[in-house]
């Protein structure tokens, strides 16, 4: 399968990862189905999983997805290493989504994530989002300290601009950036984030790569995607993933899944490709 670099970390992973969020938020499946989904993804060749402490229902449920991921990897029991990325810097008071980039919070959140993931060092720890109430440099500095303490191996960012990536690079090595990016949300391309990651050798991890919750149904009903999918005997969601994979070698999409068949379908895209003509049509697709 097509291996891609996780930035300058020296780690390589297969070209599509698994996003854990749908298994832990409102409308989530039961535990058994989630474990089956994780095992199905790993069986299909996925070896990179993205999670976060706040992928849960509310504050009382913090770490739900991280615990699921740890349980799923243990149940799978394969010999291939699985790289797990998690995030800190948000909270879920009364089921809301709020930012908290305070260094004390980040350090405490990391300790809880270490326990939830049943590890003594997190592979990739990402600042979930900048906090307007906390200097960005302070939040990133906390991640640098966690790395220096051996709590985390590598540092990543999420929901950031090029200027914020540059600022963070002055504080600690950044190996990945995770922003929303798909056929319908192209700001990461338009605002130069992907190009900057390419120039700097930083992995770009598009979340909601097939549209996310708001546009998932639109992807399935999109006439152009349906047409390309039918001609290539694949699904519209695989078309969306293949478009992203073809845009840059630093891109590693992390589609979410809550059912085994969806995880297998995403993984199958790692073995597929689209013609230059189809990719050009998708580039020009007015969304």
CORGI-V295177 format. One record per backbone hydrogen bond with DSSP energy under -1.0 kcal/mol. NH is the residue of the N-H (numbers start at 1). CO is the residue of the C=O. If there is no record, write none. Layout:
nh:NH co:CO
nh:NH co:CO
This chain:
nh:4 co:13
nh:6 co:11
nh:7 co:5
nh:9 co:6
nh:13 co:4
nh:15 co:2
nh:17 co:253
nh:18 co:48
nh:19 co:255
nh:20 co:50
nh:23 co:20
nh:24 co:21
nh:25 co:21
nh:28 co:25
nh:34 co:30
nh:35 co:31
nh:36 co:32
nh:37 co:33
nh:38 co:34
nh:39 co:35
nh:40 co:36
nh:41 co:37
nh:42 co:38
nh:43 co:39
nh:44 co:40
nh:45 co:42
nh:46 co:41
nh:49 co:83
nh:50 co:18
nh:51 co:85
nh:53 co:87
nh:55 co:52
nh:56 co:54
nh:59 co:92
nh:61 co:58
nh:62 co:59
nh:63 co:53
nh:64 co:61
nh:65 co:55
nh:67 co:63
nh:68 co:64
nh:69 co:65
nh:70 co:66
nh:71 co:67
nh:72 co:68
nh:73 co:69
nh:74 co:70
nh:75 co:71
nh:76 co:72
nh:77 co:73
nh:83 co:47
nh:85 co:49
nh:86 co:124
nh:88 co:126
nh:91 co:98
nh:95 co:92
nh:96 co:93
nh:98 co:91
nh:100 co:89
nh:106 co:102
nh:107 co:103
nh:108 co:104
nh:109 co:105
nh:110 co:106
nh:111 co:107
nh:112 co:108
nh:113 co:109
nh:114 co:110
nh:115 co:111
nh:116 co:112
nh:117 co:113
nh:119 co:114
nh:122 co:151
nh:124 co:84
nh:125 co:154
nh:126 co:86
nh:127 co:156
nh:128 co:88
nh:134 co:131
nh:139 co:135
nh:140 co:136
nh:141 co:137
nh:142 co:138
nh:143 co:139
nh:144 co:140
nh:145 co:141
nh:146 co:142
nh:147 co:143
nh:148 co:144
nh:149 co:145
nh:150 co:147
nh:151 co:146
nh:152 co:146
nh:153 co:122
nh:154 co:123
nh:156 co:125
nh:157 co:176
nh:158 co:127
nh:159 co:178
nh:165 co:161
nh:166 co:162
nh:167 co:163
nh:168 co:164
nh:169 co:165
nh:171 co:168
nh:172 co:168
nh:175 co:155
nh:177 co:203
nh:178 co:157
nh:181 co:207
nh:182 co:185
nh:189 co:186
nh:190 co:186
nh:191 co:187
nh:192 co:189
nh:194 co:188
nh:196 co:192
nh:197 co:193
nh:198 co:194
nh:199 co:195
nh:200 co:196
nh:202 co:197
nh:203 co:175
nh:204 co:250
nh:205 co:177
nh:207 co:179
nh:211 co:208
nh:215 co:211
nh:216 co:212
nh:219 co:215
nh:220 co:216
nh:221 co:217
nh:222 co:218
nh:226 co:222
nh:227 co:223
nh:228 co:224
nh:229 co:225
nh:230 co:226
nh:231 co:227
nh:232 co:228
nh:234 co:229
nh:239 co:235
nh:240 co:236
nh:241 co:237
nh:242 co:238
nh:243 co:239
nh:244 co:240
nh:245 co:241
nh:246 co:242
nh:247 co:244
nh:251 co:248
nh:252 co:204
nh:254 co:206
nh:257 co:19
nh:263 co:259
nh:264 co:260
nh:265 co:261
nh:266 co:262
nh:267 co:263
nh:268 co:264
nh:270 co:267
nh:271 co:268
nh:272 co:269
nh:279 co:275
nh:280 co:276
nh:281 co:277
nh:282 co:278
nh:283 co:279
nh:284 co:280
